[in-house]
Amino acid sequence: MALGSPKVSIYSAGFPRKVSTIAIAIGGLASFFVFGLLLRLSYPIGSSVSGVFYGNANPEQVEVPLSLSNHTVKGLYTGSDVSISDQNLTSHASSGGTDAVVSENTPPPGVDSDGGKSEKPQVDGKEDTVSLETAEKKTGGGSGETNVSKAGDTPSVVASSSSQDASKTVSAEPECDLYQGSWFYDPEGPVYTNNSCPVITQMQNCQGNGRPDKGYENWRWKPSQCDLPRFDARKFLELMRGKTLAFIGDSVARNQMESMLCLLWQVETPVNRGSRKMQRWLFKSSSVMIARIWSSWLVHQFDEKFDYAPEGVTKLKLDLPDERIIEALPKFDVVVLSSGHWFAKQSVYVLNDEIVGGQLWWPDKSKPMKVNNVDAFGISVETILKSMATHPNYTGLTIVRTWSPDHYEGGAWNTGGSCTGKEEPVLPGKLVKNGFTEIMHEKQATGFNRAVEGVADSSKRKLKLMDITEAFGYRHDGHPGPYRSPDPNKITKRGPDGRPPPQDCLHWCMPGPVDTWNEMVLELIRRDVEGNKKE
């Protein structure tokens, strides 16, 4: 009978061995499927036994390459900062892996290294990222690490998902916070010397005035999350081709302007096109003009009698900009503002055509002043910036260089203060805060922020705060000190009574720390130019 006959059963007595064999086989197969199902439920596809699920990881499970130890990684989706330390890292050697990725679906925790919520700092409202290779560069090996956290972006570190092609990894040139970092010693030294630049004011020509040490010339600034390139004169002249950069303000503005000229002088000798109203230097090859306007307070000043303030005492209209600046403004493409130190001098403050205060002048001691010199400084900053931002014929970039710290220790400039003998930056943790510097910086930043908020047209808000104050608090070695004159008989040491010699602890030696300001100016100009090209 054929096997296909319905009358034949597999359980018939004629086939006992075959039936038992088939039963065992079916049972084993069923057990195999059950085991496989349990295994599948325990370990989903895409996971590894080590527990690092690249596509589905918890934040604590995300691996980061060991080379990023102690760097800061910004979450691509939350904008938060996470401090990565050695104990947080998963070693690849234990699992046999060679690469690690941050899941594009799982951002790092939204807290920073101090445990507080972090917010993403931005420049011009744009977010920037850098490749892992850039982020792995070590911070400079110098001292003087600061905790400045001001304008500018902190770079993001973004790794591609394991499911993505490596070529799609997001990377871009970093636009990090320039003002958070440390000073490091660069044996290469400065771009120029006091002998290779003929426009240094004698008071800032420290080597020409006999200063015996030169190490202060070699300390360079290193932002924490990127590099600040050496000043490239040819790049500057190309970026500024056909344009004018103006330094406006006090003698510290002059100090910075001369530094800029010295840096550029190394590739081209400019032509002096200046007048009594304005210093001007033309670099013919690129038609770049460097200009300077003296403006002690940046607001309108006059000496005539006003109300009960007599003639001869300087009056400041705090709500009216210096008309010389406003008149010249359409000629400029980039302006660097410097001010503040003259608010320590005698002056009368006028607001809304009313005398509201004064410095070293207040005839009626029974009346409280409405505005002191610190508040007056903040108001002046807001006034000049609003006027510039709303000027109908000025669309340039305005850079506010913040308060330049002085380093008179043991007294003020006229009461025995000194920076004699300072040869290196202040060590980390040794910086002594200066209360006046801090409040002047605060008022300047407040005035800047109010000006930005007060300009309705965002297209006119090309205002940048170049916040150098805390970083340069570490550079007490960078001032002329007693070496402010070529006089061979000048006193450079303390006397038998311990009194220091007359000295300058406000301006900066050239070459010296002041050159860093112009490296920052070049970087801000580069960002502005390249940002405009993207629009």
Backbone torsions as a table, in degrees:
resi	resn	phi	psi	omega
1	MET	NA	139.6	-178.7
2	ALA	-68.7	149.7	178.9
3	LEU	-63.6	-25.3	-178.5
4	GLY	-77.8	-2.6	-178.6
5	SER	-67.1	133.4	-179.5
6	PRO	-64.7	-15.1	-178.2
7	LYS	-84.1	-5.6	-176.1
8	VAL	-97.3	132.5	179.4
9	SER	-116.2	144.9	179.3
10	ILE	-71.4	-14.3	179.0
11	TYR	-90.7	4.5	-177.9
12	SER	-63.0	149.9	-175.3
13	ALA	-61.5	-16.8	-177.8
14	GLY	-75.8	-10.3	-175.2
15	PHE	-134.8	51.8	-175.8
16	PRO	-65.7	-43.6	-177.0
17	ARG	-67.7	-39.0	-177.2
18	LYS	-69.5	-37.1	-178.7
19	VAL	-64.5	-44.4	-178.8
20	SER	-66.1	-36.8	179.4
21	THR	-64.2	-44.1	-179.6
22	ILE	-63.8	-40.0	-179.3
23	ALA	-62.1	-44.8	179.0
24	ILE	-61.6	-41.3	-178.7
25	ALA	-63.3	-43.6	-179.5
26	ILE	-64.3	-41.2	179.9
27	GLY	-63.9	-41.8	179.4
28	GLY	-64.4	-40.6	-179.9
29	LEU	-63.6	-41.4	179.2
30	ALA	-62.7	-42.4	178.9
31	SER	-61.5	-40.3	179.3
32	PHE	-60.6	-45.0	-179.6
33	PHE	-64.8	-40.1	179.0
34	VAL	-62.3	-44.5	179.0
35	PHE	-62.5	-43.1	179.1
36	GLY	-62.1	-39.8	179.9
37	LEU	-64.2	-43.5	178.0
38	LEU	-61.9	-40.5	178.6
39	LEU	-63.3	-42.2	179.9
40	ARG	-62.6	-41.4	179.9
41	LEU	-67.6	-31.7	-177.9
42	SER	-76.9	-37.2	-176.4
43	TYR	-131.7	94.6	-179.2
44	PRO	-61.8	156.2	177.8
45	ILE	-60.6	137.5	-179.7
46	GLY	99.0	-8.2	179.0
47	SER	-97.1	169.0	174.9
48	SER	-128.2	157.5	-177.4
49	VAL	-63.5	-24.2	-178.2
50	SER	-71.8	-12.8	175.4
51	GLY	94.1	3.0	178.3
52	VAL	-94.8	103.4	-175.5
53	PHE	-97.2	98.8	-173.5
54	TYR	-61.0	-30.8	-179.8
55	GLY	-93.9	-16.0	-171.8
56	ASN	-136.5	24.8	-172.2
57	ALA	-72.1	149.5	164.7
58	ASN	-72.7	158.4	-179.1
59	PRO	-54.3	-36.6	-177.4
60	GLU	-69.6	-15.7	-174.3
61	GLN	-96.0	-6.3	-177.0
62	VAL	-70.8	127.7	179.4
63	GLU	-85.8	146.4	176.1
64	VAL	-127.6	137.3	-179.2
65	PRO	-54.0	142.7	-178.3
66	LEU	-60.1	-27.1	-178.4
67	SER	-68.2	-10.9	178.6
68	LEU	-94.7	9.1	-179.2
69	SER	-54.4	132.9	176.8
70	ASN	69.4	10.8	170.7
71	HIS	-95.8	172.2	178.3
72	THR	-107.5	129.8	179.6
73	VAL	-111.3	125.0	-179.8
74	LYS	-94.3	133.1	179.1
75	GLY	-66.6	130.9	-178.2
76	LEU	-66.0	-28.7	-173.9
77	TYR	-104.4	-29.4	-178.6
78	THR	-99.8	-19.3	-176.4
79	GLY	73.2	13.2	-177.6
80	SER	-89.5	159.2	177.6
81	ASP	-105.2	135.0	177.4
82	VAL	-125.9	123.1	178.2
83	SER	-79.7	124.1	-178.0
84	ILE	-101.4	118.9	177.9
85	SER	-117.5	167.8	-174.6
86	ASP	-56.1	-39.8	-176.0
87	GLN	-71.0	-14.4	178.9
88	ASN	-85.9	-8.9	-170.0
89	LEU	-92.1	147.3	175.3
90	THR	-100.0	124.0	-177.6
91	SER	-72.6	134.8	178.4
92	HIS	-75.8	-23.3	-177.0
93	ALA	-63.9	-34.5	-176.7
94	SER	-70.6	-30.1	-177.7
95	SER	-104.4	-4.0	178.6
96	GLY	79.6	5.9	-179.7
97	GLY	-80.0	159.7	178.9
98	THR	-117.7	-20.0	-179.1
99	ASP	-132.2	154.6	174.6
100	ALA	-131.9	152.3	-179.2
101	VAL	-135.6	152.3	171.2
102	VAL	-94.6	121.3	-176.6
103	SER	-60.4	132.3	178.1
104	GLU	-70.7	-13.5	179.4
105	ASN	-93.8	-11.5	-173.1
106	THR	-130.9	97.9	179.3
107	PRO	-71.3	155.0	175.5
108	PRO	-63.9	166.0	179.9
109	PRO	-58.7	147.4	-175.5
110	GLY	-88.1	43.6	175.7
111	VAL	-132.1	149.3	178.8
112	ASP	-89.7	-173.4	-173.9
113	SER	-67.8	-18.3	178.7
114	ASP	-92.0	-0.4	179.0
115	GLY	89.0	-0.7	-180.0
116	GLY	-94.9	160.4	177.7
117	LYS	-67.9	139.5	-180.0
118	SER	-107.8	148.5	172.7
119	GLU	-120.4	152.5	-174.9
120	LYS	-83.2	112.8	176.1
121	PRO	-72.6	145.9	-177.9
122	GLN	-135.5	157.0	171.2
123	VAL	-117.9	125.6	-179.4
124	ASP	56.1	25.8	178.0
125	GLY	70.7	12.2	-177.4
126	LYS	-110.0	144.1	-179.2
127	GLU	-100.5	138.0	-178.8
128	ASP	-128.2	148.1	-179.8
129	THR	-130.1	159.6	177.2
130	VAL	-128.5	158.2	178.0
131	SER	-74.0	162.9	178.5
132	LEU	-61.0	-34.7	-178.5
133	GLU	-61.3	-41.0	178.7
134	THR	-67.2	-42.3	-176.4
135	ALA	-66.8	-23.5	-176.1
136	GLU	-78.3	-9.5	179.4
137	LYS	-63.8	137.5	-176.7
138	LYS	-79.1	150.4	173.6
139	THR	-69.3	150.8	-179.0
140	GLY	-54.1	150.1	-173.0
141	GLY	-87.5	23.9	-176.6
142	GLY	-92.3	-173.7	179.2
143	SER	-104.5	-178.7	176.9
144	GLY	84.5	33.4	-178.0
145	GLU	-65.9	133.4	-176.7
146	THR	-113.7	168.9	177.7
147	ASN	-116.8	31.6	179.7
148	VAL	-68.9	133.1	176.0
149	SER	-137.8	92.3	-172.1
150	LYS	-124.7	-146.9	-176.2
151	ALA	-64.6	150.1	178.2
152	GLY	113.5	159.6	-176.9
153	ASP	-91.3	142.9	165.5
154	THR	-89.3	131.1	-172.7
155	PRO	-68.9	145.8	175.1
156	SER	-91.8	150.4	173.8
157	VAL	-114.5	119.9	-174.8
158	VAL	-125.4	126.1	176.0
159	ALA	-110.4	147.7	-178.6
160	SER	-74.5	152.8	174.4
161	SER	-69.4	154.9	-179.3
162	SER	-63.7	-20.9	-178.9
163	SER	-88.2	-4.5	-178.0
164	GLN	-98.9	158.6	173.9
165	ASP	-73.4	140.9	-176.5
166	ALA	-60.9	-28.8	-178.5
167	SER	-67.7	-13.4	-178.4
168	LYS	-92.7	3.9	177.6
169	THR	-60.0	130.4	-178.3
170	VAL	-75.5	126.5	176.8
171	SER	-150.6	147.5	179.5
172	ALA	-157.7	165.3	177.7
173	GLU	-64.7	134.4	-174.2
174	PRO	-70.9	142.5	170.9
175	GLU	-126.5	73.5	-171.2
176	CYS	-88.8	177.3	173.9
177	ASP	-68.1	112.9	-177.3
178	LEU	-74.9	-14.6	-165.7
179	TYR	-105.8	2.6	175.1
180	GLN	-112.5	120.1	-176.5
181	GLY	173.5	-147.4	-177.2
182	SER	-152.9	162.8	176.8
183	TRP	-94.4	138.0	176.9
184	PHE	-133.9	153.1	-177.4
185	TYR	-84.3	124.0	-179.4
186	ASP	-111.3	107.8	-177.4
187	PRO	-64.0	-16.1	-179.4
188	GLU	-67.0	-26.3	175.7
189	GLY	81.0	-177.0	-174.3
190	PRO	-74.1	165.6	-179.9
191	VAL	-72.1	-32.1	-178.7
192	TYR	-133.2	171.2	175.1
193	THR	-121.9	170.9	178.3
194	ASN	-65.9	-19.4	178.8
195	ASN	-88.0	-16.6	-177.2
196	SER	-99.9	6.7	177.1
197	CYS	-135.2	117.7	-174.0
198	PRO	-87.6	2.4	-173.9
199	VAL	-110.1	14.0	179.2
200	ILE	-72.5	127.2	173.1
201	THR	-60.9	135.7	-172.8
202	GLN	-54.3	-34.9	-177.9
203	MET	-64.9	-25.2	179.5
204	GLN	-98.0	0.1	179.9
205	ASN	-86.1	73.1	-170.6
206	CYS	-62.0	-43.9	178.9
207	GLN	-67.1	-39.6	177.4
208	GLY	-66.4	-22.6	179.1
209	ASN	-94.4	7.0	171.5
210	GLY	96.5	13.3	178.1
211	ARG	-63.2	126.9	-172.4
212	PRO	-78.5	-27.9	-178.2
213	ASP	-97.3	154.2	-179.2
214	LYS	-127.9	-2.4	-175.4
215	GLY	-59.3	-29.3	-179.6
216	TYR	-60.1	-21.3	-179.7
217	GLU	-75.2	-18.9	-170.5
218	ASN	-97.1	-7.7	-178.6
219	TRP	-80.2	126.0	-179.3
220	ARG	-119.0	156.8	-177.1
221	TRP	-91.9	134.3	178.9
222	LYS	-125.2	106.5	173.3
223	PRO	-58.6	149.5	-174.1
224	SER	-63.1	-36.1	-169.7
225	GLN	-110.6	4.5	178.8
226	CYS	-162.8	-177.4	176.3
227	ASP	-104.5	144.1	169.9
228	LEU	-102.3	106.6	-174.2
229	PRO	-62.2	154.6	170.0
230	ARG	-57.7	153.3	-179.7
231	PHE	-64.8	126.0	179.2
232	ASP	-108.7	101.5	-174.7
233	ALA	-61.5	-40.7	-178.0
234	ARG	-67.4	-38.2	178.2
235	LYS	-65.5	-41.4	178.3
236	PHE	-60.2	-48.7	-178.1
237	LEU	-63.6	-32.3	178.6
238	GLU	-73.4	-43.6	178.8
239	LEU	-63.9	-32.7	-176.6
240	MET	-98.9	13.6	-175.5
241	ARG	-50.3	125.7	178.3
242	GLY	74.8	9.8	-174.9
243	LYS	-118.2	171.1	-179.6
244	THR	-124.1	131.9	172.3
245	LEU	-109.8	129.6	-178.6
246	ALA	-119.1	132.7	170.9
247	PHE	-98.5	123.0	-176.0
248	ILE	-124.9	129.2	178.0
249	GLY	149.2	-142.5	-171.9
250	ASP	-96.2	-158.4	-177.3
251	SER	-69.4	-23.3	176.0
252	VAL	-72.0	-30.7	172.8
253	ALA	-65.0	-39.2	176.0
254	ARG	-62.9	-41.9	178.1
255	ASN	-55.7	-45.0	180.0
256	GLN	-70.9	-37.9	179.1
257	MET	-63.0	-41.9	179.5
258	GLU	-67.0	-35.0	174.5
259	SER	-60.5	-45.0	178.5
260	MET	-60.2	-43.9	178.7
261	LEU	-62.1	-42.1	179.9
262	CYS	-62.5	-40.5	179.6
263	LEU	-65.3	-40.8	-179.1
264	LEU	-76.8	-29.4	-176.9
265	TRP	-60.7	-23.1	-176.5
266	GLN	-70.6	-16.1	177.7
267	VAL	-115.6	-18.0	-179.9
268	GLU	-161.1	138.0	176.4
269	THR	-86.9	120.3	-177.5
270	PRO	-80.4	166.9	177.5
271	VAL	-105.3	131.5	-179.6
272	ASN	-76.5	115.2	178.7
273	ARG	-118.6	25.6	-173.6
274	GLY	-81.9	169.2	177.3
275	SER	-141.3	-177.3	178.6
276	ARG	-65.2	-30.8	-179.4
277	LYS	-74.8	-36.4	-171.0
278	MET	-152.0	131.8	170.4
279	GLN	-77.4	136.6	179.8
280	ARG	-145.3	134.5	177.9
281	TRP	-128.6	125.9	-176.6
282	LEU	-105.7	128.6	172.2
283	PHE	-100.3	102.3	-167.8
284	LYS	-62.5	-36.0	-173.8
285	SER	-60.1	-29.6	-177.6
286	SER	-124.3	3.2	-178.2
287	SER	56.5	35.8	176.7
288	VAL	-91.7	133.0	178.9
289	MET	-114.2	132.9	171.9
290	ILE	-108.9	123.1	-175.6
291	ALA	-125.7	162.3	175.2
292	ARG	-146.1	134.0	174.5
293	ILE	-120.0	128.0	176.6
294	TRP	-79.2	125.6	175.7
295	SER	-151.4	102.2	-171.8
296	SER	-63.2	-38.5	-173.9
297	TRP	-119.0	-9.1	-178.7
298	LEU	70.5	-2.5	176.8
299	VAL	-120.2	171.1	-176.5
300	HIS	-66.1	132.5	177.7
301	GLN	-127.3	148.2	177.8
302	PHE	-153.4	161.2	-176.1
303	ASP	-112.9	-10.9	-177.9
304	GLU	-62.9	158.1	178.2
305	LYS	-60.1	138.9	178.3
306	PHE	-143.2	116.8	-178.2
307	ASP	54.4	-123.4	-179.0
308	TYR	-96.7	8.8	174.8
309	ALA	-90.9	120.9	-174.1
310	PRO	-72.7	166.2	175.2
311	GLU	-65.0	146.1	177.4
312	GLY	100.5	-21.3	175.2
313	VAL	-92.6	130.2	-177.5
314	THR	-66.4	128.1	175.6
315	LYS	-109.4	142.2	178.6
316	LEU	-120.2	124.0	171.6
317	LYS	-87.4	99.4	-172.1
318	LEU	-66.2	-20.7	-178.8
319	ASP	-102.1	15.3	179.5
320	LEU	-131.2	122.4	-177.6
321	PRO	-70.0	159.5	173.9
322	ASP	-61.7	116.9	-174.4
323	GLU	-64.9	-24.4	177.9
324	ARG	-65.9	-36.2	177.8
325	ILE	-67.5	-48.4	-177.0
326	ILE	-62.1	-37.5	179.7
327	GLU	-66.0	-39.4	-176.1
328	ALA	-86.8	-14.3	-170.7
329	LEU	-53.4	-42.1	-178.4
330	PRO	-60.6	-16.0	-179.3
331	LYS	-83.3	-10.0	-171.5
332	PHE	-105.9	148.0	175.6
333	ASP	-108.9	-29.6	175.5
334	VAL	-136.9	134.0	178.7
335	VAL	-126.0	132.3	173.9
336	VAL	-112.4	117.4	-177.3
337	LEU	-97.4	141.3	177.6
338	SER	-141.1	126.8	179.8
339	SER	-162.7	176.8	173.5
340	GLY	124.4	-42.8	-171.5
341	HIS	-69.7	-23.5	179.5
342	TRP	-75.7	-9.9	177.9
343	PHE	-74.2	-2.4	172.2
344	ALA	-87.4	-9.0	-177.8
345	LYS	-91.3	164.5	-178.4
346	GLN	-64.0	130.8	178.8
347	SER	-167.2	161.0	178.9
348	VAL	-115.0	136.7	-176.5
349	TYR	-104.6	126.0	-179.4
350	VAL	-118.4	128.3	179.9
351	LEU	-137.7	127.7	-176.1
352	ASN	55.0	41.1	179.1
353	ASP	59.7	29.8	177.5
354	GLU	-132.7	137.1	175.3
355	ILE	-71.2	119.9	-175.1
356	VAL	-116.8	-6.6	-179.1
357	GLY	172.8	-174.2	179.8
358	GLY	-172.9	166.1	176.8
359	GLN	-120.0	125.7	-176.3
360	LEU	57.0	23.6	177.5
361	TRP	-156.6	117.7	172.8
362	TRP	-165.5	97.6	-170.6
363	PRO	-67.9	-28.7	-176.3
364	ASP	-110.5	93.1	-175.9
365	LYS	-69.4	-14.0	179.1
366	SER	-77.1	-15.7	179.6
367	LYS	-99.3	132.1	175.0
368	PRO	-74.9	143.1	176.1
369	MET	-77.1	141.3	177.2
370	LYS	-81.7	-31.2	-175.9
371	VAL	-134.5	121.6	174.6
372	ASN	-94.3	-177.7	-174.5
373	ASN	-67.6	-30.6	179.8
374	VAL	-69.1	-47.0	177.9
375	ASP	-64.9	-37.4	179.1
376	ALA	-60.4	-38.0	177.9
377	PHE	-60.6	-47.5	179.2
378	GLY	-60.7	-40.9	179.2
379	ILE	-64.8	-40.7	-179.2
380	SER	-62.9	-39.2	179.2
381	VAL	-63.7	-45.6	179.3
382	GLU	-62.2	-41.3	-178.2
383	THR	-62.4	-51.1	-176.0
384	ILE	-67.5	-37.9	-178.1
385	LEU	-70.3	-39.5	176.6
386	LYS	-63.4	-40.2	-179.9
387	SER	-65.2	-38.9	179.2
388	MET	-71.6	-41.5	-177.2
389	ALA	-68.2	-25.0	-178.8
390	THR	-105.6	7.1	179.0
391	HIS	-65.2	128.4	-175.6
392	PRO	-67.3	-21.2	-175.5
393	ASN	-117.5	22.1	177.7
394	TYR	-132.6	120.3	178.6
395	THR	-126.7	21.2	-175.1
396	GLY	-78.4	-179.8	178.3
397	LEU	-90.0	125.8	178.8
398	THR	-110.2	121.6	-179.6
399	ILE	-112.0	119.5	176.8
400	VAL	-96.9	106.4	176.6
401	ARG	-81.2	122.9	-171.6
402	THR	-72.5	174.5	-174.1
403	TRP	-47.0	125.1	178.5
404	SER	-85.6	113.5	-174.5
405	PRO	-70.5	139.8	170.8
406	ASP	-96.0	170.6	-176.5
407	HIS	-136.8	50.0	173.7
408	TYR	-80.2	112.1	-179.6
409	GLU	-103.3	137.6	178.7
410	GLY	83.5	10.0	-179.6
411	GLY	154.5	175.8	177.5
412	ALA	-85.7	-177.9	-177.1
413	TRP	-60.6	-28.5	-177.0
414	ASN	-111.0	11.6	-179.8
415	THR	-131.1	33.5	174.9
416	GLY	91.0	11.7	176.6
417	GLY	-66.8	149.8	-172.8
418	SER	-149.5	149.2	167.8
419	CYS	-129.7	22.9	-179.9
420	THR	-60.5	134.6	173.5
421	GLY	83.6	3.9	178.7
422	LYS	-82.1	120.6	-173.8
423	GLU	-121.6	-10.8	179.8
424	GLU	-140.1	160.3	176.5
425	PRO	-60.4	157.9	176.2
426	VAL	-63.7	139.1	179.4
427	LEU	-72.0	153.9	177.3
428	PRO	-55.5	135.0	178.9
429	GLY	83.3	-4.4	-177.5
430	LYS	-106.0	0.3	-177.9
431	LEU	-70.9	126.2	177.0
432	VAL	-94.7	121.0	-177.3
433	LYS	-67.1	141.0	177.1
434	ASN	-107.0	113.9	-174.6
435	GLY	-59.8	-40.0	-179.0
436	PHE	-68.6	-41.3	177.1
437	THR	-59.6	-43.9	-177.1
438	GLU	-65.3	-41.5	-178.0
439	ILE	-73.3	-35.0	177.2
440	MET	-67.6	-39.5	177.0
441	HIS	-63.8	-42.3	-179.8
442	GLU	-62.3	-44.3	-179.4
443	LYS	-66.3	-37.3	178.1
444	GLN	-64.9	-44.9	179.1
445	ALA	-65.1	-37.5	178.0
446	THR	-65.1	-44.0	177.2
447	GLY	-61.3	-39.3	177.6
448	PHE	-62.3	-48.5	-177.7
449	ASN	-63.9	-38.3	178.1
450	ARG	-65.7	-37.9	178.5
451	ALA	-64.5	-43.6	179.7
452	VAL	-62.6	-44.9	-179.2
453	GLU	-68.0	-26.2	-176.8
454	GLY	-84.2	-4.5	179.5
455	VAL	-98.0	110.6	-175.1
456	ALA	-68.0	-40.4	-176.9
457	ASP	-81.0	106.3	-176.8
458	SER	-63.6	-23.5	-179.8
459	SER	-68.7	-17.6	179.5
460	LYS	-97.5	3.2	-176.6
461	ARG	-88.0	47.7	178.8
462	LYS	-85.7	62.3	-179.1
463	LEU	-115.0	128.2	-179.1
464	LYS	-124.9	134.3	176.0
465	LEU	-97.5	108.0	178.8
466	MET	-91.0	93.3	-166.1
467	ASP	-90.3	89.6	-175.1
468	ILE	-98.5	-4.7	-164.9
469	THR	-59.5	-54.9	-175.9
470	GLU	-69.7	-40.4	179.8
471	ALA	-59.2	-40.2	-177.7
472	PHE	-84.7	-5.1	170.5
473	GLY	-62.9	-23.6	-180.0
474	TYR	-80.5	-8.6	-171.3
475	ARG	-102.6	53.5	176.7
476	HIS	-66.4	-13.5	179.3
477	ASP	-82.6	-10.0	-170.2
478	GLY	-91.3	3.3	-178.3
479	HIS	-94.2	158.3	177.7
480	PRO	-62.1	-30.2	-176.9
481	GLY	59.2	-131.4	179.5
482	PRO	-79.0	-7.0	-176.7
483	TYR	-92.0	58.6	-177.4
484	ARG	-108.1	7.6	-177.8
485	SER	-149.2	146.7	177.5
486	PRO	-79.9	-0.4	-179.2
487	ASP	-54.3	117.6	-177.8
488	PRO	-67.7	-16.2	-178.3
489	ASN	-100.3	10.2	-177.9
490	LYS	-66.4	152.5	178.4
491	ILE	-87.0	128.3	-178.8
492	THR	-121.1	-6.9	-179.2
493	LYS	-117.0	161.0	175.2
494	ARG	-66.2	147.9	179.6
495	GLY	-78.5	175.9	179.2
496	PRO	-57.1	-27.6	179.2
497	ASP	-86.9	1.0	179.2
498	GLY	87.9	-1.5	-179.0
499	ARG	-74.1	134.9	179.8
500	PRO	-77.3	158.1	176.5
501	PRO	-74.3	163.4	174.2
502	PRO	-57.5	138.7	-175.6
503	GLN	-159.2	166.1	-179.6
504	ASP	-114.6	109.1	177.8
505	CYS	-114.5	26.1	179.4
506	LEU	-114.7	-52.4	179.2
507	HIS	-77.1	176.0	-172.7
508	TRP	-121.7	140.6	176.1
509	CYS	-61.1	150.9	175.7
510	MET	-130.3	126.3	-6.0
511	PRO	-66.7	162.4	-177.7
512	GLY	170.6	-161.1	-176.0
513	PRO	-56.8	-31.0	-176.6
514	VAL	-59.1	-26.8	179.6
515	ASP	-64.5	-26.2	177.5
516	THR	-62.5	-34.9	179.0
517	TRP	-57.5	-39.7	-178.2
518	ASN	-78.0	-24.6	169.2
519	GLU	-63.3	-40.2	178.2
520	MET	-68.6	-39.9	177.6
521	VAL	-59.7	-45.2	178.3
522	LEU	-59.7	-42.6	-179.8
523	GLU	-65.0	-40.4	178.4
524	LEU	-66.4	-37.4	176.6
525	ILE	-65.5	-42.8	178.9
526	ARG	-59.0	-46.1	179.7
527	ARG	-61.4	-40.6	-179.1
528	ASP	-66.0	-46.0	-179.2
529	VAL	-63.3	-47.1	-177.9
530	GLU	-70.6	-30.9	175.9
531	GLY	-66.4	-38.1	178.2
532	ASN	-66.9	-33.1	179.7
533	LYS	-67.4	-30.7	-178.4
534	LYS	-76.8	-20.8	-176.0
535	GLU	-76.7	NA	NA
